[in-house]
Amino acid sequence: MKKYHDNTQCIHGPEHFEDPHGALTAPLYQTSTFAFKDAAQGAARFAGEEAGYIYTRLGNPTTRELEQKLAQLEEMEDAAATATGMGAVSASVLSFLQQGDHLIASSALYGCSFALFAHMLPKFGIEVTFVDMTNETELKAALKPNSKMIFAETPINPNMTVLDLKMLGDFAKQHQLISVIDNTFMTPLLQKPKHFGIDIVIHSATKYLNGHGDVVAGIVCGTKEHIELIKLTVLKDIGATISPHDAWLINRGLKTLAVRMARHCESAQKVAEYLEKHPKVSKVYYPGLASHPGYKFLGEQMKGAGGVIAFEIVGSLQDGEAFINATELCTLAVSLGDPETLIQHPASMTHSPYTPEERQAAGISDGLIRISVGLEDVEDIIADLENAFRGF
Ligand SMILES: *Cc1c(COP(=O)(O)O)cnc(C)c1O
């Protein structure tokens, strides 16, 4: 199915696109519905006897282009695009789990994934156990007769703990669990969970895949059978469907994914090395640093360390606040994967859905700062940080 190497594939898309006018870029099908030739055709489409589109919540050609491209990049059979990354997270759990099932989830997760699992799933009778997935013993101990799925992300937001995908994939296979990995921080260019036996790979396409900070969207990749189930259950009936316009923007963003990721990794490495030497920084979390436990996964599991760094400032919570207020170029905003460098404080922002105890268990201290290194000249990013450090 995959014809070219990744960088070429990002640009050239799933299929040869034939436009009557010879357009270079596939057009945007900004339409809610699709007209049928006659009653028989409408009936055949609904019965699934004839391929073709019916209504955009069920499918759209622009959305389909995005889905096929992502499935190819992840080397999985198919994909379903969603309205947001959380739409992808919720679709992946709600399609496969039902009352009485047990989910084993990583104790450190994107804040809203954690909130969904900790506070919402139990309302529907789904049991959830949170475990430190770096610890195989703890993972095994969480197993119950009704365990159905494991869910994790790697590297883990925000302190970039790297999980062993092979260990997780093998564990899931051995116990017949569906394995789900949120691959947002790596993109398929830096990490392909499928290579380690993972069943479902999801993304917040809001981040690197789109890469321009102007869309919220998500995507789920899996087998044809899994994706069909997701589309026919959660997407069709709950409705977290992506807008075709957003899908079109992501198709455009994907064309530069390879060059953007290379630059994000290169600059983040320089910023991490700068921070590690800084006297006002007590700890830097970045898998590209030999001091980080995730460093050993570079190569085999991850082709690069990505663009996100977390670090601890020497001083109080107030010093941390003063630091982020003092940056000028680095924008105080949540999200990541944009051209702009973004800086934020997980304890009061992205991870505020956690209670203080839950944050402690997930290793998120009050002094932790997260930076998503953008595409600016790295000298300017470092100069901005240096200037902010001078203020306290
Ligand atoms: C942002 C993010 C999400 C949620 O995505 P949205 O597009 O904001 O809904 C899920 N997982 C990770 C790792 C994220 O960074």
The ligand as an SDF file (V2000), in Angstrom:
LIG
                    3D

 15 15  0  0  0  0  0  0  0  0999 V2000
   -3.5610   17.7770   22.5540 C   0  0  0  0  0  0  0  0  0  0  0  0
   -3.5050   16.3440   22.8950 C   0  0  0  0  0  0  0  0  0  0  0  0
   -4.6770   15.5670   22.9270 C   0  0  0  0  0  0  0  0  0  0  0  0
   -6.0440   16.1540   22.6860 C   0  0  0  0  0  0  0  0  0  0  0  0
   -6.1610   16.7020   21.4200 O   0  0  0  0  0  0  0  0  0  0  0  0
   -7.1970   17.8950   21.0450 P   0  0  0  0  0  0  0  0  0  0  0  0
   -6.9750   18.0240   19.5910 O   0  0  0  0  0  0  0  0  0  0  0  0
   -6.8040   19.0780   21.8400 O   0  0  0  0  0  0  0  0  0  0  0  0
   -8.5480   17.4050   21.4180 O   0  0  0  0  0  0  0  0  0  0  0  0
   -4.5580   14.2210   23.2090 C   0  0  0  0  0  0  0  0  0  0  0  0
   -3.3440   13.6680   23.4570 N   0  0  0  0  0  0  0  0  0  0  0  0
   -2.2120   14.3840   23.4550 C   0  0  0  0  0  0  0  0  0  0  0  0
   -0.9230   13.7080   23.7520 C   0  0  0  0  0  0  0  0  0  0  0  0
   -2.2490   15.7470   23.1730 C   0  0  0  0  0  0  0  0  0  0  0  0
   -1.1200   16.4570   23.1700 O   0  0  0  0  0  0  0  0  0  0  0  0
  1  2  1  0
  2  3  1  0
  2 14  2  0
  3  4  1  0
  3 10  2  0
  4  5  1  0
  5  6  1  0
  6  7  2  0
  6  8  1  0
  6  9  1  0
 10 11  1  0
 11 12  2  0
 12 13  1  0
 12 14  1  0
 14 15  1  0
M  END
$$$$
